[in-house]
Amino acid sequence: MKLTNSAASIIPQKDPFKHIEVVGRTCYKSEDKITEDSAYKFVKGLIKRKHFAMLEHFNVTFKINLCNWLDDVKQFALSNRYVEFDEYTEPTSGMTGAYVTVSLSHLIREDISGRLVQNVLWNCFIEHYYPNRIGDCWVEDEDAQIFKTYVQIVDDVEKEFMNPSNIYLDHKFLTFHFICDRGVSHELVRHRCSFAQESTRYCNYSDDKFGGEIVFINPSNLASWEPEAIYTFMDSLNTAEKAYMKLINVYHMTPQQARAVLPNALKTEVIMTANLRQWEHFFDLRSKGTTGAPHPDMKKVADEAYELYKSVIPNYLRSPVSD
């Protein structure tokens, strides 16, 4: 077995499909299959299998300036969770419009209401990011062609919302990568975010790709434990690893069956995507402890994430009460 420390990092949202591939392959620890041109095929496979959860991890902000189409767009936003919608008025011309921030999942799922809006926004997305793939993933229609001339993608959300504004918190998204134990991951997934997590159903830790051993997380305060307590902890991890390997290699059980003997100390990777308003709520609870002292291991990764957050989001763009 092996012990490692918990950690937090940011996954930059750049190329949409490459971003989604990194997120999706974390679940099965198949990052070794990523190549320069593998992302598009990977995402098409997700769409074909209707595995839309991974597509929630990339969000696109659209600026729409067609007044008589805003009711349809607003209805699309109100009918679907996690679609951000805000109207605006141009100060010079008085023209009204709207900002819509939506995940790729909401642009591709067939059970989402607002098919015309989906068609328009999806085609604008494809033309913007992958002009050589136009028509490859979606069916064009005449109305979509007409309306998309009034839609543009906001590449630089910070610049678009230069003046400090609450709507910036709703439209700016960040993706964090956490390495933690299963106990901490149970707390992470209570938040209203998009998640991807290393799967104990499909990851076979007896395989050579995992070195034939299981990785566990060092408790953040392990150094303060009494020697006998540390021995008991380490012995329990050894016992769990041996049981897991025996169930798979001797009794030929599947990983999803053998995982029952694995403890909360098991290392897992969790990817979370949320807008800044949700992240600031997360930091209030898990780093600052505004509703009670966080678990020490939870606080460790939350503190690391908060320092990264402050390094990429200028203070004037954060919530006035975030610090």
KEDRENBA-828166 format. One line per 3 residues: number of its first residue (from 1); their letters; for each residue x, y, z of C-alpha. Coordinates in nm, 2 decimals, padded with zeros to 4 digits. Example, Ala and Ser with C-alpha at 12.3 -4.5 7.8 and 13.67 -1.06 7.14 Angstrom:
REM KEDRENBA-828166
1	AS	01.23/-00.45/00.78 | 01.37/-00.11/00.71
***
This chain:
REM KEDRENBA-828166
1	MKL	00.00/00.00/00.00 | 00.10/00.36/-00.03 | 00.02/00.68/00.16
4	TNS	-00.01/01.03/-00.01 | -00.12/01.37/00.09 | -00.45/01.55/00.00
7	AAS	-00.42/01.84/-00.24 | -00.63/02.09/-00.45 | -00.56/02.24/-00.79
10	IIP	-00.74/02.43/-01.07 | -00.81/02.28/-01.41 | -00.82/02.57/-01.66
13	QKD	-01.13/02.59/-01.88 | -00.97/02.63/-02.23 | -01.06/02.39/-02.51
16	PFK	-01.41/02.26/-02.42 | -01.37/01.90/-02.54 | -01.01/01.86/-02.41
19	HIE	-01.14/01.99/-02.07 | -01.42/01.74/-02.07 | -01.19/01.46/-02.16
22	VVG	-00.96/01.53/-01.87 | -01.27/01.54/-01.64 | -01.42/01.22/-01.78
25	RTC	-01.10/01.01/-01.78 | -01.04/01.10/-01.41 | -01.34/00.87/-01.33
28	YKS	-01.17/00.56/-01.48 | -00.81/00.68/-01.43 | -00.75/00.65/-01.81
31	EDK	-00.56/00.97/-01.86 | -00.29/00.77/-02.03 | -00.52/00.74/-02.33
34	ITE	-00.53/01.12/-02.39 | -00.37/01.22/-02.72 | -00.37/01.54/-02.92
37	DSA	-00.68/01.45/-03.12 | -00.86/01.21/-02.88 | -01.09/01.47/-02.71
40	YKF	-01.35/01.51/-02.99 | -01.40/01.14/-03.03 | -01.42/01.10/-02.65
43	VKG	-01.70/01.36/-02.62 | -01.89/01.22/-02.91 | -01.88/00.89/-02.73
46	LIK	-02.03/01.05/-02.42 | -02.31/01.20/-02.62 | -02.38/00.87/-02.79
49	RKH	-02.40/00.69/-02.46 | -02.61/00.98/-02.31 | -02.34/01.03/-02.04
52	FAM	-02.42/01.40/-02.01 | -02.29/01.45/-01.65 | -01.93/01.50/-01.78
55	LEH	-02.06/01.77/-02.02 | -02.17/01.98/-01.73 | -01.80/02.07/-01.66
58	FNV	-01.77/02.32/-01.94 | -01.99/02.63/-01.94 | -02.03/02.89/-02.22
61	TFK	-02.15/03.24/-02.18 | -02.36/03.38/-02.47 | -02.45/03.74/-02.53
64	INL	-02.79/03.78/-02.71 | -02.90/04.11/-02.85 | -03.23/04.02/-03.02
67	CNW	-03.51/04.17/-02.81 | -03.81/03.97/-02.95 | -03.63/03.64/-02.89
70	LDD	-03.55/03.70/-02.52 | -03.88/03.54/-02.39 | -03.79/03.21/-02.55
73	VKQ	-03.44/03.23/-02.41 | -03.57/03.32/-02.06 | -03.81/03.03/-02.07
76	FAL	-03.53/02.80/-02.16 | -03.32/02.93/-01.87 | -03.61/02.91/-01.62
79	SNR	-03.70/02.55/-01.73 | -03.35/02.41/-01.67 | -03.15/02.41/-01.35
82	YVE	-02.81/02.58/-01.34 | -02.87/02.79/-01.66 | -02.77/03.14/-01.56
85	FDE	-02.98/03.42/-01.72 | -02.95/03.80/-01.68 | -03.10/04.08/-01.89
88	YTE	-02.90/04.39/-01.97 | -02.96/04.73/-02.13 | -02.69/04.90/-02.34
91	PTS	-02.63/05.24/-02.18 | -02.58/05.43/-02.50 | -02.83/05.27/-02.74
94	GMT	-03.09/05.16/-02.48 | -03.10/04.82/-02.66 | -03.19/04.53/-02.44
97	GAY	-03.04/04.18/-02.44 | -02.94/03.90/-02.22 | -02.64/03.70/-02.09
100	VTV	-02.69/03.32/-02.08 | -02.43/03.09/-01.93 | -02.50/02.72/-01.99
103	SLS	-02.32/02.39/-01.98 | -02.26/02.18/-02.28 | -02.49/01.92/-02.13
106	HLI	-02.79/02.16/-02.15 | -02.71/02.23/-02.52 | -02.71/01.86/-02.62
109	RED	-02.96/01.68/-02.41 | -03.28/01.59/-02.59 | -03.49/01.60/-02.28
112	ISG	-03.42/01.97/-02.22 | -03.69/02.21/-02.30 | -03.63/02.49/-02.55
115	RLV	-03.51/02.30/-02.86 | -03.48/02.62/-03.08 | -03.27/02.79/-02.82
118	QNV	-03.05/02.47/-02.79 | -03.01/02.46/-03.17 | -02.90/02.82/-03.19
121	LWN	-02.66/02.81/-02.90 | -02.51/02.47/-02.99 | -02.44/02.58/-03.35
124	CFI	-02.29/02.91/-03.23 | -02.07/02.70/-02.99 | -01.95/02.47/-03.27
127	EHY	-01.88/02.75/-03.51 | -01.68/02.94/-03.25 | -01.47/02.65/-03.11
130	YPN	-01.47/02.40/-03.39 | -01.55/02.56/-03.73 | -01.43/02.26/-03.92
133	RIG	-01.69/02.04/-03.74 | -02.00/02.24/-03.84 | -02.30/02.01/-03.89
136	DCW	-02.11/01.71/-03.74 | -02.30/01.69/-03.41 | -02.62/01.88/-03.46
139	VED	-02.90/01.92/-03.71 | -02.92/02.27/-03.86 | -03.26/02.43/-03.91
142	EDA	-03.36/02.75/-04.08 | -03.47/02.93/-03.76 | -03.14/02.84/-03.59
145	QIF	-02.95/03.00/-03.88 | -03.16/03.32/-03.86 | -03.14/03.37/-03.48
148	KTY	-02.77/03.28/-03.43 | -02.67/03.60/-03.61 | -02.78/03.78/-03.30
151	VQI	-02.57/03.56/-03.06 | -02.21/03.59/-02.97 | -01.99/03.40/-02.73
154	VDD	-01.82/03.58/-02.45 | -01.47/03.46/-02.43 | -01.35/03.69/-02.16
157	VEK	-01.61/03.70/-01.89 | -01.39/03.91/-01.66 | -01.36/04.18/-01.93
160	EFM	-01.73/04.16/-02.02 | -01.83/04.22/-01.65 | -01.54/04.46/-01.58
163	NPS	-01.74/04.66/-01.33 | -01.79/04.47/-01.00 | -02.13/04.31/-01.03
166	NIY	-02.32/04.03/-00.87 | -02.40/03.88/-01.21 | -02.03/03.81/-01.26
169	LDH	-02.04/03.56/-00.97 | -02.32/03.37/-01.15 | -02.15/03.36/-01.50
172	KFL	-01.79/03.29/-01.41 | -01.72/02.91/-01.36 | -01.41/02.74/-01.21
175	TFH	-01.31/02.37/-01.21 | -01.12/02.23/-00.91 | -00.94/01.90/-00.88
178	FIC	-00.93/01.75/-00.53 | -00.72/01.46/-00.41 | -00.87/01.35/-00.08
181	DRG	-01.00/01.06/00.11 | -01.35/00.91/00.07 | -01.47/01.07/00.39
184	VSH	-01.39/01.42/00.25 | -01.54/01.33/-00.08 | -01.87/01.25/00.09
187	ELV	-01.88/01.61/00.21 | -01.77/01.76/-00.12 | -02.06/01.60/-00.31
190	RHR	-02.32/01.76/-00.08 | -02.26/02.09/-00.26 | -02.46/02.20/-00.57
193	CSF	-02.19/02.16/-00.83 | -02.11/01.94/-01.12 | -01.90/01.64/-01.01
196	AQE	-01.67/01.37/-01.15 | -01.51/01.12/-00.92 | -01.26/00.83/-00.94
199	STR	-01.47/00.52/-00.97 | -01.41/00.23/-00.73 | -01.67/00.03/-00.95
202	YCN	-01.44/00.03/-01.25 | -01.09/00.10/-01.12 | -00.92/-00.23/-01.04
205	YSD	-00.65/-00.15/-00.80 | -00.49/-00.49/-00.84 | -00.40/-00.41/-01.20
208	DKF	-00.04/-00.32/-01.30 | -00.16/00.04/-01.40 | -00.21/00.10/-01.02
211	GGE	00.11/-00.07/-00.93 | -00.08/-00.36/-00.77 | -00.13/-00.15/-00.46
214	IVF	-00.39/00.08/-00.30 | -00.33/00.44/-00.22 | -00.46/00.59/00.10
217	INP	-00.46/00.95/00.23 | -00.25/01.07/00.52 | -00.48/01.23/00.78
220	SNL	-00.39/01.60/00.81 | -00.30/01.57/01.18 | -00.14/01.22/01.17
223	ASW	00.19/01.36/01.31 | 00.01/01.45/01.64 | -00.12/01.09/01.69
226	EPE	00.02/00.86/01.95 | 00.25/00.59/01.81 | 00.00/00.32/01.91
229	AIY	-00.28/00.50/01.72 | -00.06/00.53/01.41 | 00.02/00.16/01.42
232	TFM	-00.35/00.07/01.45 | -00.43/00.30/01.16 | -00.16/00.16/00.94
235	DSL	-00.25/-00.20/01.03 | -00.61/-00.15/00.94 | -00.51/-00.02/00.60
238	NTA	-00.28/-00.32/00.54 | -00.57/-00.55/00.63 | -00.81/-00.37/00.40
241	EKA	-00.57/-00.39/00.11 | -00.50/-00.76/00.16 | -00.87/-00.84/00.18
244	YMK	-00.94/-00.64/-00.14 | -00.66/-00.81/-00.33 | -00.77/-01.15/-00.21
247	LIN	-01.14/-01.09/-00.31 | -01.03/-01.00/-00.66 | -00.73/-01.24/-00.73
250	VYH	-00.85/-01.55/-00.53 | -01.22/-01.53/-00.54 | -01.25/-01.35/-00.87
253	MTP	-01.48/-01.08/-00.76 | -01.53/-00.76/-00.95 | -01.39/-00.43/-00.83
256	QQA	-01.74/-00.30/-00.75 | -01.78/-00.61/-00.52 | -01.44/-00.60/-00.36
259	RAV	-01.46/-00.22/-00.28 | -01.69/-00.30/00.01 | -01.38/-00.36/00.23
262	LPN	-01.21/-00.04/00.15 | -01.21/00.23/00.42 | -01.28/00.61/00.42
265	ALK	-00.90/00.66/00.41 | -00.90/00.54/00.04 | -00.75/00.80/-00.19
268	TEV	-01.00/00.94/-00.44 | -01.00/01.22/-00.70 | -01.30/01.45/-00.72
271	IMT	-01.35/01.72/-00.99 | -01.59/02.00/-00.91 | -01.72/02.27/-01.14
274	ANL	-01.93/02.56/-01.01 | -01.98/02.93/-01.05 | -01.81/03.18/-00.82
277	RQW	-02.12/03.23/-00.61 | -02.13/02.86/-00.53 | -01.75/02.85/-00.47
280	EHF	-01.78/03.13/-00.22 | -02.05/02.95/-00.04 | -01.82/02.64/-00.04
283	FDL	-01.53/02.84/00.11 | -01.76/02.99/00.37 | -01.86/02.65/00.50
286	RSK	-01.55/02.44/00.44 | -01.26/02.68/00.48 | -01.39/02.96/00.71
289	GTT	-01.63/02.74/00.91 | -01.91/03.00/00.92 | -02.16/02.73/01.03
292	GAP	-01.92/02.53/01.25 | -01.57/02.40/01.25 | -01.50/02.20/00.93
295	HPD	-01.34/01.85/00.95 | -00.96/01.91/00.96 | -00.90/01.71/00.64
298	MKK	-01.18/01.89/00.47 | -01.04/02.23/00.58 | -00.69/02.14/00.45
301	VAD	-00.80/02.10/00.09 | -01.06/02.38/00.12 | -00.79/02.62/00.24
304	EAY	-00.56/02.52/-00.05 | -00.84/02.57/-00.30 | -00.93/02.91/-00.14
307	ELY	-00.57/03.03/-00.18 | -00.58/02.93/-00.55 | -00.92/03.09/-00.59
310	KSV	-00.78/03.42/-00.45 | -00.48/03.40/-00.68 | -00.70/03.38/-01.00
313	IPN	-01.00/03.59/-00.91 | -00.91/03.96/-00.83 | -01.05/04.09/-00.50
316	YLR	-01.27/04.35/-00.66 | -01.45/04.08/-00.87 | -01.52/03.86/-00.56
319	SPV	-01.82/03.90/-00.33 | -01.79/04.20/-00.10 | -01.81/03.96/00.20
322	SD	-01.58/03.69/00.06 | -01.30/03.80/00.29
***
